[in-house]
């Protein structure tokens, strides 16, 4: 049976912070918004974004544009601003060529997460995608891991791995779902959580571990 690797998206396969900064700058430039709007967006969207944020934005600053139009523009800009490094795409291609099944389990609205996956070329290397917006359940809820596996044609926990940067959502959630785990260092590790099976500084190092796993 083909082994399964499920990856987080933001700050694992792509740098969300860089994409967000570029998107906010481009959005504010396009609409001639002042620095206070940019600061509000950077603060409010630092961890996540959804359409309701733009309803609040319009109300806070009395903007003439519709919240729905601004959200659609934000989604498009995040897609075009998101970048997956060539080394990561190459590593994913090697993993797939080595016989692994590859999925993504990511928190966030479905439209924006899929825009990132499609624009970066990651989607072409995946067997299945599960976004929290699909089922209104977020990692560490097991439902999202099960959905990712199902969309890859698999069931957990058969020889499966979870790779991500979030200690609670990705690593503890994956562990509870029966997956082996690889943590991408960056966030502070909560002392009460059990350690991941491996900890690395870059997702390419995680893929190297998987490629060296015995059959």
MIBAFI-657050 format. One record per residue: residue in one letter; residue number from 1; x, y, z of N, C-alpha, C in turn; chain. Coordinates in nm, 2 decimals, padded with zeros to 4 digits. Layout:
% residues N
[r A, NUM, [X, Y, Z], [X, Y, Z], [X, Y, Z], A] ...
END
This chain:
% residues 215
[r X, 1, [00.08, -00.12, 00.00], [00.00, 00.00, 00.00], [00.09, 00.12, 00.00], A] [r X, 2, [00.05, 00.22, -00.08], [00.12, 00.35, -00.09], [00.11, 00.42, 00.05], A] [r X, 3, [00.23, 00.47, 00.10], [00.23, 00.54, 00.22], [00.17, 00.68, 00.20], A] [r X, 4, [00.11, 00.74, 00.31], [00.04, 00.87, 00.30], [00.11, 00.97, 00.38], A] [r X, 5, [00.14, 01.09, 00.31], [00.19, 01.21, 00.38], [00.09, 01.32, 00.37], A] [r X, 6, [00.05, 01.37, 00.48], [-00.05, 01.49, 00.48], [00.03, 01.61, 00.53], A] [r X, 7, [00.03, 01.72, 00.45], [00.10, 01.84, 00.48], [00.00, 01.95, 00.52], A] [r X, 8, [00.05, 02.03, 00.62], [-00.02, 02.16, 00.64], [00.02, 02.25, 00.52], A] [r X, 9, [-00.05, 02.36, 00.50], [-00.02, 02.46, 00.39], [00.06, 02.58, 00.44], A] [r X, 10, [-00.01, 02.66, 00.52], [00.05, 02.79, 00.56], [00.17, 02.77, 00.66], A] [r X, 11, [00.28, 02.83, 00.62], [00.40, 02.83, 00.70], [00.46, 02.69, 00.71], A] [r X, 12, [00.42, 02.60, 00.62], [00.48, 02.47, 00.60], [00.52, 02.46, 00.46], A] [r X, 13, [00.43, 02.46, 00.37], [00.46, 02.45, 00.22], [00.48, 02.59, 00.17], A] [r X, 14, [00.41, 02.69, 00.22], [00.43, 02.83, 00.17], [00.45, 02.92, 00.29], A] [r X, 15, [00.50, 03.04, 00.27], [00.52, 03.14, 00.37], [00.40, 03.23, 00.37], A] [r X, 16, [00.31, 03.21, 00.46], [00.19, 03.29, 00.46], [00.21, 03.44, 00.49], A] [r X, 17, [00.31, 03.46, 00.58], [00.34, 03.60, 00.63], [00.38, 03.69, 00.51], A] [r X, 18, [00.47, 03.64, 00.42], [00.51, 03.71, 00.31], [00.40, 03.74, 00.21], A] [r X, 19, [00.32, 03.64, 00.19], [00.20, 03.65, 00.10], [00.10, 03.76, 00.16], A] [r X, 20, [00.08, 03.75, 00.29], [-00.01, 03.85, 00.35], [00.04, 03.99, 00.34], A] [r X, 21, [00.17, 04.01, 00.36], [00.23, 04.15, 00.36], [00.21, 04.20, 00.21], A] [r X, 22, [00.24, 04.12, 00.12], [00.23, 04.16, -00.02], [00.09, 04.19, -00.06], A] [r X, 23, [00.00, 04.11, -00.02], [-00.14, 04.13, -00.05], [-00.20, 04.26, 00.01], A] [r X, 24, [-00.17, 04.28, 00.14], [-00.22, 04.40, 00.20], [-00.16, 04.53, 00.13], A] [r X, 25, [-00.03, 04.52, 00.10], [00.03, 04.64, 00.03], [-00.04, 04.67, -00.10], A] [r X, 26, [-00.06, 04.56, -00.18], [-00.13, 04.57, -00.31], [-00.27, 04.62, -00.30], A] [r X, 27, [-00.34, 04.57, -00.20], [-00.48, 04.60, -00.18], [-00.49, 04.75, -00.14], A] [r X, 28, [-00.41, 04.79, -00.05], [-00.41, 04.93, -00.01], [-00.37, 05.03, -00.12], A] [r X, 29, [-00.27, 04.99, -00.20], [-00.23, 05.07, -00.31], [-00.34, 05.08, -00.42], A] [r X, 30, [-00.41, 04.97, -00.44], [-00.51, 04.97, -00.55], [-00.63, 05.06, -00.51], A] [r X, 31, [-00.66, 05.08, -00.38], [-00.77, 05.16, -00.33], [-00.73, 05.29, -00.27], A] [r X, 32, [-00.60, 05.32, -00.27], [-00.55, 05.44, -00.20], [-00.59, 05.45, -00.06], A] [r X, 33, [-00.58, 05.33, 00.01], [-00.61, 05.33, 00.15], [-00.49, 05.39, 00.23], A] [r X, 34, [-00.52, 05.45, 00.34], [-00.41, 05.51, 00.42], [-00.35, 05.40, 00.51], A] [r X, 35, [-00.24, 05.44, 00.58], [-00.17, 05.35, 00.67], [-00.25, 05.28, 00.78], A] [r X, 36, [-00.36, 05.35, 00.82], [-00.43, 05.29, 00.93], [-00.51, 05.17, 00.88], A] [r X, 37, [-00.56, 05.17, 00.76], [-00.62, 05.05, 00.71], [-00.52, 04.94, 00.69], A] [r X, 38, [-00.41, 04.97, 00.64], [-00.30, 04.86, 00.63], [-00.27, 04.80, 00.77], A] [r X, 39, [-00.25, 04.89, 00.87], [-00.22, 04.84, 01.00], [-00.33, 04.75, 01.06], A] [r X, 40, [-00.46, 04.80, 01.03], [-00.57, 04.72, 01.08], [-00.57, 04.58, 01.02], A] [r X, 41, [-00.55, 04.58, 00.89], [-00.55, 04.45, 00.82], [-00.44, 04.36, 00.87], A] [r X, 42, [-00.32, 04.41, 00.88], [-00.20, 04.33, 00.93], [-00.23, 04.28, 01.07], A] [r X, 43, [-00.30, 04.35, 01.15], [-00.33, 04.31, 01.29], [-00.44, 04.20, 01.29], A] [r X, 44, [-00.55, 04.23, 01.22], [-00.67, 04.15, 01.23], [-00.65, 04.02, 01.14], A] [r X, 45, [-00.57, 04.02, 01.04], [-00.56, 03.90, 00.96], [-00.43, 03.83, 00.98], A] [r X, 46, [-00.36, 03.86, 01.09], [-00.23, 03.80, 01.12], [-00.23, 03.65, 01.13], A] [r X, 47, [-00.34, 03.59, 01.19], [-00.35, 03.45, 01.20], [-00.44, 03.38, 01.10], A] [r X, 48, [-00.55, 03.45, 01.07], [-00.64, 03.39, 00.97], [-00.73, 03.50, 00.92], A] [r X, 49, [-00.80, 03.47, 00.81], [-00.89, 03.57, 00.74], [-01.01, 03.50, 00.70], A] [r X, 50, [-01.12, 03.57, 00.70], [-01.25, 03.52, 00.65], [-01.34, 03.64, 00.60], A] [r X, 51, [-01.44, 03.62, 00.53], [-01.52, 03.73, 00.48], [-01.57, 03.82, 00.58], A] [r X, 52, [-01.60, 03.77, 00.70], [-01.65, 03.86, 00.81], [-01.55, 03.97, 00.84], A] [r X, 53, [-01.42, 03.94, 00.83], [-01.32, 04.04, 00.86], [-01.34, 04.17, 00.77], A] [r X, 54, [-01.38, 04.15, 00.65], [-01.40, 04.26, 00.56], [-01.53, 04.34, 00.58], A] [r X, 55, [-01.63, 04.27, 00.64], [-01.74, 04.34, 00.69], [-01.70, 04.44, 00.80], A] [r X, 56, [-01.62, 04.39, 00.89], [-01.57, 04.47, 01.00], [-01.48, 04.58, 00.95], A] [r X, 57, [-01.40, 04.55, 00.85], [-01.31, 04.66, 00.79], [-01.40, 04.77, 00.74], A] [r X, 58, [-01.50, 04.74, 00.66], [-01.58, 04.84, 00.59], [-01.65, 04.93, 00.70], A] [r X, 59, [-01.70, 04.86, 00.80], [-01.77, 04.93, 00.91], [-01.67, 05.02, 00.99], A] [r X, 60, [-01.55, 04.97, 01.01], [-01.46, 05.05, 01.09], [-01.41, 05.18, 01.03], A] [r X, 61, [-01.40, 05.17, 00.89], [-01.34, 05.28, 00.82], [-01.44, 05.35, 00.72], A] [r X, 62, [-01.56, 05.31, 00.73], [-01.66, 05.37, 00.64], [-01.63, 05.36, 00.49], A] [r X, 63, [-01.58, 05.24, 00.45], [-01.53, 05.22, 00.31], [-01.65, 05.21, 00.22], A] [r X, 64, [-01.64, 05.27, 00.10], [-01.75, 05.26, 00.00], [-01.76, 05.13, -00.07], A] [r X, 65, [-01.64, 05.06, -00.08], [-01.65, 04.93, -00.15], [-01.73, 04.83, -00.07], A] [r X, 66, [-01.78, 04.73, -00.14], [-01.86, 04.62, -00.07], [-01.76, 04.53, 00.00], A] [r X, 67, [-01.80, 04.47, 00.11], [-01.71, 04.37, 00.18], [-01.69, 04.25, 00.09], A] [r X, 68, [-01.80, 04.21, 00.02], [-01.78, 04.09, -00.06], [-01.68, 04.11, -00.18], A] [r X, 69, [-01.68, 04.23, -00.24], [-01.59, 04.26, -00.34], [-01.44, 04.27, -00.29], A] [r X, 70, [-01.43, 04.32, -00.17], [-01.29, 04.33, -00.11], [-01.24, 04.19, -00.08], A] [r X, 71, [-01.33, 04.11, -00.02], [-01.29, 03.97, 00.01], [-01.25, 03.90, -00.12], A] [r X, 72, [-01.32, 03.91, -00.23], [-01.29, 03.84, -00.36], [-01.15, 03.89, -00.41], A] [r X, 73, [-01.13, 04.02, -00.39], [-01.00, 04.08, -00.43], [-00.89, 04.03, -00.35], A] [r X, 74, [-00.91, 04.02, -00.22], [-00.81, 03.96, -00.12], [-00.78, 03.82, -00.16], A] [r X, 75, [-00.88, 03.74, -00.19], [-00.85, 03.60, -00.22], [-00.77, 03.59, -00.35], A] [r X, 76, [-00.80, 03.67, -00.45], [-00.72, 03.67, -00.57], [-00.58, 03.71, -00.55], A] [r X, 77, [-00.56, 03.82, -00.47], [-00.43, 03.87, -00.44], [-00.34, 03.77, -00.36], A] [r X, 78, [-00.41, 03.70, -00.26], [-00.33, 03.60, -00.18], [-00.29, 03.49, -00.27], A] [r X, 79, [-00.37, 03.45, -00.36], [-00.33, 03.34, -00.46], [-00.21, 03.38, -00.54], A] [r X, 80, [-00.21, 03.50, -00.59], [-00.10, 03.55, -00.68], [00.02, 03.58, -00.60], A] [r X, 81, [00.00, 03.61, -00.47], [00.12, 03.65, -00.38], [00.18, 03.53, -00.32], A] [r X, 82, [00.11, 03.42, -00.31], [00.17, 03.30, -00.24], [00.27, 03.24, -00.33], A] [r X, 83, [00.38, 03.20, -00.27], [00.49, 03.14, -00.34], [00.54, 03.01, -00.27], A] [r X, 84, [00.55, 02.90, -00.35], [00.61, 02.78, -00.30], [00.75, 02.77, -00.37], A] [r X, 85, [00.85, 02.76, -00.28], [00.99, 02.76, -00.33], [01.01, 02.64, -00.43], A] [r X, 86, [01.09, 02.66, -00.53], [01.12, 02.55, -00.63], [01.17, 02.42, -00.56], A] [r X, 87, [01.25, 02.44, -00.45], [01.30, 02.33, -00.38], [01.19, 02.24, -00.31], A] [r X, 88, [01.09, 02.31, -00.27], [00.98, 02.24, -00.21], [00.90, 02.16, -00.31], A] [r X, 89, [00.87, 02.23, -00.42], [00.79, 02.16, -00.53], [00.87, 02.04, -00.58], A] [r X, 90, [01.00, 02.06, -00.60], [01.09, 01.95, -00.64], [01.09, 01.83, -00.54], A] [r X, 91, [01.09, 01.86, -00.41], [01.09, 01.76, -00.31], [00.96, 01.69, -00.31], A] [r X, 92, [00.85, 01.76, -00.32], [00.71, 01.69, -00.33], [00.71, 01.60, -00.45], A] [r X, 93, [00.76, 01.64, -00.56], [00.76, 01.56, -00.68], [00.84, 01.43, -00.66], A] [r X, 94, [00.96, 01.44, -00.59], [01.04, 01.33, -00.56], [00.96, 01.23, -00.47], A] [r X, 95, [00.89, 01.29, -00.37], [00.81, 01.20, -00.28], [00.70, 01.13, -00.36], A] [r X, 96, [00.64, 01.20, -00.45], [00.53, 01.13, -00.53], [00.59, 01.02, -00.62], A] [r X, 97, [00.71, 01.05, -00.68], [00.77, 00.96, -00.76], [00.82, 00.83, -00.69], A] [r X, 98, [00.85, 00.85, -00.56], [00.89, 00.74, -00.47], [00.77, 00.65, -00.43], A] [r X, 99, [00.65, 00.69, -00.47], [00.53, 00.60, -00.44], [00.45, 00.65, -00.32], A] [r X, 100, [00.47, 00.77, -00.28], [00.39, 00.82, -00.17], [00.26, 00.88, -00.22], A] [r X, 101, [00.16, 00.87, -00.14], [00.03, 00.95, -00.16], [00.04, 01.08, -00.08], A] [r X, 102, [00.01, 01.19, -00.14], [00.03, 01.32, -00.08], [-00.10, 01.40, -00.07], A] [r X, 103, [-00.13, 01.44, 00.05], [-00.25, 01.53, 00.07], [-00.21, 01.65, 00.15], A] [r X, 104, [-00.31, 01.74, 00.16], [-00.30, 01.86, 00.24], [-00.42, 01.87, 00.33], A] [r X, 105, [-00.40, 01.91, 00.45], [-00.50, 01.94, 00.55], [-00.47, 02.07, 00.60], A] [r X, 106, [-00.56, 02.17, 00.57], [-00.53, 02.31, 00.61], [-00.65, 02.38, 00.67], A] [r X, 107, [-00.63, 02.46, 00.77], [-00.74, 02.54, 00.82], [-00.75, 02.67, 00.73], A] [r X, 108, [-00.88, 02.71, 00.72], [-00.90, 02.84, 00.65], [-01.02, 02.82, 00.55], A] [r X, 109, [-01.07, 02.94, 00.50], [-01.18, 02.93, 00.40], [-01.13, 02.85, 00.28], A] [r X, 110, [-01.23, 02.78, 00.22], [-01.19, 02.69, 00.11], [-01.14, 02.77, -00.01], A] [r X, 111, [-01.21, 02.89, -00.05], [-01.17, 02.96, -00.17], [-01.02, 03.01, -00.16], A] [r X, 112, [-00.99, 03.07, -00.05], [-00.85, 03.12, -00.04], [-00.74, 03.02, -00.03], A] [r X, 113, [-00.77, 02.91, 00.04], [-00.67, 02.80, 00.05], [-00.65, 02.73, -00.09], A] [r X, 114, [-00.75, 02.71, -00.16], [-00.74, 02.65, -00.29], [-00.68, 02.75, -00.39], A] [r X, 115, [-00.70, 02.87, -00.38], [-00.64, 02.97, -00.46], [-00.49, 02.96, -00.45], A] [r X, 116, [-00.44, 02.95, -00.32], [-00.29, 02.94, -00.30], [-00.24, 02.81, -00.36], A] [r X, 117, [-00.31, 02.70, -00.33], [-00.26, 02.57, -00.38], [-00.25, 02.57, -00.54], A] [r X, 118, [-00.35, 02.63, -00.60], [-00.35, 02.63, -00.75], [-00.25, 02.72, -00.81], A] [r X, 119, [-00.24, 02.84, -00.75], [-00.15, 02.94, -00.80], [00.00, 02.90, -00.79], A] [r X, 120, [00.03, 02.83, -00.68], [00.17, 02.79, -00.65], [00.21, 02.66, -00.73], A] [r X, 121, [00.12, 02.59, -00.78], [00.15, 02.46, -00.85], [00.15, 02.34, -00.75], A] [r X, 122, [00.12, 02.37, -00.63], [00.12, 02.26, -00.53], [00.01, 02.16, -00.56], A] [r X, 123, [-00.11, 02.21, -00.60], [-00.22, 02.13, -00.63], [-00.20, 02.02, -00.73], A] [r X, 124, [-00.11, 02.04, -00.82], [-00.08, 01.95, -00.93], [-00.01, 01.82, -00.87], A] [r X, 125, [00.05, 01.84, -00.75], [00.13, 01.73, -00.69], [00.05, 01.66, -00.58], A] [r X, 126, [-00.07, 01.69, -00.56], [-00.15, 01.63, -00.45], [-00.25, 01.53, -00.50], A] [r X, 127, [-00.28, 01.43, -00.41], [-00.39, 01.34, -00.44], [-00.52, 01.38, -00.37], A] [r X, 128, [-00.51, 01.47, -00.27], [-00.63, 01.51, -00.21], [-00.61, 01.63, -00.12], A] [r X, 129, [-00.72, 01.71, -00.11], [-00.71, 01.84, -00.04], [-00.83, 01.85, 00.06], A] [r X, 130, [-00.80, 01.88, 00.19], [-00.91, 01.90, 00.28], [-00.89, 02.04, 00.35], A] [r X, 131, [-00.99, 02.12, 00.34], [-00.98, 02.26, 00.40], [-01.09, 02.27, 00.50], A] [r X, 132, [-01.06, 02.33, 00.61], [-01.15, 02.34, 00.72], [-01.28, 02.40, 00.68], A] [r X, 133, [-01.28, 02.49, 00.59], [-01.40, 02.55, 00.54], [-01.49, 02.46, 00.47], A] [r X, 134, [-01.44, 02.34, 00.42], [-01.52, 02.24, 00.36], [-01.63, 02.18, 00.45], A] [r X, 135, [-01.59, 02.16, 00.58], [-01.67, 02.09, 00.67], [-01.69, 02.16, 00.80], A] [r X, 136, [-01.64, 02.29, 00.81], [-01.66, 02.37, 00.94], [-01.60, 02.29, 01.06], A] [r X, 137, [-01.48, 02.23, 01.03], [-01.41, 02.17, 01.14], [-01.26, 02.20, 01.12], A] [r X, 138, [-01.19, 02.25, 01.23], [-01.05, 02.29, 01.22], [-00.96, 02.19, 01.29], A] [r X, 139, [-00.84, 02.18, 01.24], [-00.74, 02.11, 01.31], [-00.72, 02.17, 01.45], A] [r X, 140, [-00.71, 02.10, 01.55], [-00.68, 01.95, 01.56], [-00.79, 01.86, 01.56], A] [r X, 141, [-00.91, 01.90, 01.52], [-01.02, 01.81, 01.51], [-00.99, 01.69, 01.41], A] [r X, 142, [-01.01, 01.57, 01.45], [-00.98, 01.46, 01.37], [-01.05, 01.45, 01.24], A] [r X, 143, [-01.17, 01.52, 01.23], [-01.25, 01.51, 01.11], [-01.17, 01.56, 00.99], A] [r X, 144, [-01.08, 01.66, 01.01], [-01.01, 01.72, 00.89], [-00.90, 01.62, 00.85], A] [r X, 145, [-00.84, 01.55, 00.94], [-00.74, 01.45, 00.90], [-00.81, 01.33, 00.83], A] [r X, 146, [-00.92, 01.29, 00.88], [-00.99, 01.18, 00.81], [-01.04, 01.22, 00.67], A] [r X, 147, [-01.08, 01.35, 00.66], [-01.13, 01.40, 00.52], [-01.01, 01.40, 00.43], A] [r X, 148, [-00.89, 01.45, 00.47], [-00.78, 01.45, 00.39], [-00.74, 01.31, 00.34], A] [r X, 149, [-00.74, 01.22, 00.43], [-00.71, 01.08, 00.39], [-00.81, 01.03, 00.29], A] [r X, 150, [-00.94, 01.05, 00.32], [-01.04, 01.00, 00.23], [-01.03, 01.06, 00.09], A] [r X, 151, [-01.00, 01.18, 00.08], [-00.98, 01.25, -00.05], [-00.86, 01.20, -00.12], A] [r X, 152, [-00.77, 01.13, -00.05], [-00.65, 01.07, -00.11], [-00.68, 00.92, -00.13], A] [r X, 153, [-00.80, 00.88, -00.11], [-00.84, 00.74, -00.13], [-00.79, 00.65, -00.02], A] [r X, 154, [-00.76, 00.70, 00.10], [-00.71, 00.63, 00.21], [-00.79, 00.64, 00.34], A] [r X, 155, [-00.76, 00.56, 00.44], [-00.82, 00.57, 00.57], [-00.71, 00.57, 00.67], A] [r X, 156, [-00.73, 00.65, 00.77], [-00.64, 00.66, 00.88], [-00.65, 00.55, 00.98], A] [r X, 157, [-00.54, 00.51, 01.05], [-00.41, 00.57, 01.05], [-00.31, 00.49, 00.96], A] [r X, 158, [-00.35, 00.42, 00.86], [-00.26, 00.33, 00.79], [-00.13, 00.40, 00.74], A] [r X, 159, [-00.02, 00.37, 00.80], [00.11, 00.41, 00.76], [00.11, 00.56, 00.71], A] [r X, 160, [00.06, 00.65, 00.79], [00.04, 00.79, 00.76], [00.12, 00.88, 00.84], A] [r X, 161, [00.15, 01.00, 00.78], [00.23, 01.10, 00.85], [00.16, 01.23, 00.84], A] [r X, 162, [00.18, 01.32, 00.94], [00.14, 01.46, 00.93], [00.26, 01.55, 00.95], A] [r X, 163, [00.27, 01.65, 00.86], [00.38, 01.74, 00.86], [00.33, 01.88, 00.87], A] [r X, 164, [00.37, 01.96, 00.97], [00.32, 02.09, 00.99], [00.40, 02.17, 01.09], A] [r X, 165, [00.37, 02.30, 01.10], [00.44, 02.39, 01.19], [00.36, 02.42, 01.32], A] [r X, 166, [00.24, 02.38, 01.32], [00.16, 02.42, 01.44], [00.16, 02.30, 01.54], A] [r X, 167, [00.22, 02.32, 01.66], [00.23, 02.21, 01.76], [00.10, 02.15, 01.79], A] [r X, 168, [00.00, 02.23, 01.82], [-00.13, 02.18, 01.86], [-00.22, 02.13, 01.74], A] [r X, 169, [-00.24, 02.22, 01.64], [-00.32, 02.18, 01.53], [-00.27, 02.07, 01.45], A] [r X, 170, [-00.14, 02.08, 01.41], [-00.08, 01.98, 01.32], [-00.02, 01.86, 01.39], A] [r X, 171, [00.06, 01.88, 01.49], [00.13, 01.77, 01.55], [00.05, 01.69, 01.65], A] [r X, 172, [-00.01, 01.76, 01.75], [-00.09, 01.70, 01.85], [-00.22, 01.64, 01.78], A] [r X, 173, [-00.28, 01.72, 01.69], [-00.39, 01.67, 01.62], [-00.36, 01.55, 01.54], A] [r X, 174, [-00.25, 01.55, 01.47], [-00.21, 01.43, 01.39], [-00.18, 01.31, 01.48], A] [r X, 175, [-00.11, 01.34, 01.59], [-00.08, 01.23, 01.68], [-00.21, 01.16, 01.73], A] [r X, 176, [-00.31, 01.24, 01.77], [-00.43, 01.19, 01.82], [-00.51, 01.11, 01.71], A] [r X, 177, [-00.49, 01.15, 01.59], [-00.55, 01.08, 01.48], [-00.48, 00.95, 01.44], A] [r X, 178, [-00.37, 00.92, 01.51], [-00.29, 00.80, 01.48], [-00.18, 00.82, 01.38], A] [r X, 179, [-00.14, 00.94, 01.34], [-00.04, 00.96, 01.24], [00.09, 00.98, 01.31], A] [r X, 180, [00.20, 00.94, 01.24], [00.33, 00.98, 01.29], [00.35, 01.13, 01.24], A] [r X, 181, [00.44, 01.20, 01.31], [00.44, 01.35, 01.29], [00.58, 01.40, 01.27], A] [r X, 182, [00.59, 01.51, 01.19], [00.71, 01.58, 01.17], [00.68, 01.73, 01.19], A] [r X, 183, [00.75, 01.79, 01.29], [00.72, 01.93, 01.32], [00.82, 02.02, 01.25], A] [r X, 184, [00.77, 02.13, 01.18], [00.85, 02.23, 01.12], [00.87, 02.34, 01.23], A] [r X, 185, [00.99, 02.35, 01.28], [01.02, 02.44, 01.39], [00.99, 02.59, 01.35], A] [r X, 186, [00.95, 02.67, 01.44], [00.92, 02.81, 01.42], [00.84, 02.87, 01.53], A] [r X, 187, [00.73, 02.80, 01.57], [00.65, 02.85, 01.68], [00.71, 02.79, 01.81], A] [r X, 188, [00.67, 02.85, 01.92], [00.71, 02.80, 02.05], [00.64, 02.67, 02.08], A] [r X, 189, [00.71, 02.57, 02.12], [00.65, 02.44, 02.15], [00.59, 02.44, 02.29], A] [r X, 190, [00.46, 02.41, 02.31], [00.40, 02.40, 02.44], [00.45, 02.29, 02.52], A] [r X, 191, [00.50, 02.32, 02.64], [00.56, 02.22, 02.72], [00.48, 02.09, 02.75], A] [r X, 192, [00.35, 02.11, 02.75], [00.26, 02.00, 02.79], [00.24, 01.90, 02.68], A] [r X, 193, [00.28, 01.93, 02.56], [00.25, 01.84, 02.45], [00.36, 01.73, 02.43], A] [r X, 194, [00.32, 01.61, 02.39], [00.42, 01.51, 02.36], [00.50, 01.55, 02.24], A] [r X, 195, [00.62, 01.52, 02.23], [00.71, 01.55, 02.12], [00.67, 01.49, 01.99], A] [r X, 196, [00.70, 01.56, 01.88], [00.68, 01.50, 01.75], [00.78, 01.39, 01.73], A] [r X, 197, [00.75, 01.30, 01.63], [00.84, 01.19, 01.60], [00.98, 01.25, 01.55], A] [r X, 198, [00.97, 01.36, 01.47], [01.09, 01.43, 01.43], [01.06, 01.58, 01.43], A] [r X, 199, [01.17, 01.66, 01.44], [01.16, 01.81, 01.43], [01.26, 01.86, 01.34], A] [r X, 200, [01.23, 01.94, 01.24], [01.32, 01.99, 01.14], [01.30, 02.14, 01.12], A] [r X, 201, [01.39, 02.20, 01.05], [01.38, 02.35, 01.03], [01.31, 02.38, 00.90], A] [r X, 202, [01.30, 02.29, 00.81], [01.24, 02.32, 00.68], [01.16, 02.20, 00.63], A] [r X, 203, [01.06, 02.22, 00.55], [00.98, 02.11, 00.50], [01.06, 02.02, 00.41], A] [r X, 204, [01.16, 02.07, 00.34], [01.24, 01.98, 00.25], [01.31, 01.88, 00.34], A] [r X, 205, [01.35, 01.92, 00.46], [01.42, 01.82, 00.55], [01.32, 01.71, 00.59], A] [r X, 206, [01.19, 01.75, 00.61], [01.09, 01.66, 00.65], [01.07, 01.56, 00.54], A] [r X, 207, [01.07, 01.61, 00.41], [01.05, 01.52, 00.30], [01.17, 01.42, 00.28], A] [r X, 208, [01.29, 01.47, 00.32], [01.40, 01.38, 00.31], [01.39, 01.27, 00.41], A] [r X, 209, [01.33, 01.30, 00.53], [01.31, 01.19, 00.63], [01.21, 01.09, 00.57], A] [r X, 210, [01.10, 01.13, 00.51], [01.01, 01.04, 00.45], [01.07, 00.96, 00.34], A] [r X, 211, [01.15, 01.02, 00.26], [01.21, 00.94, 00.15], [01.31, 00.84, 00.20], A] [r X, 212, [01.36, 00.86, 00.32], [01.45, 00.76, 00.38], [01.39, 00.66, 00.47], A] [r X, 213, [01.25, 00.67, 00.49], [01.18, 00.57, 00.57], [01.18, 00.44, 00.50], A] [r X, 214, [01.21, 00.33, 00.58], [01.21, 00.20, 00.52], [01.06, 00.16, 00.48], A] [r X, 215, [01.06, 00.07, 00.38], [00.92, 00.03, 00.33], [00.86, -00.05, 00.44], A] 
END
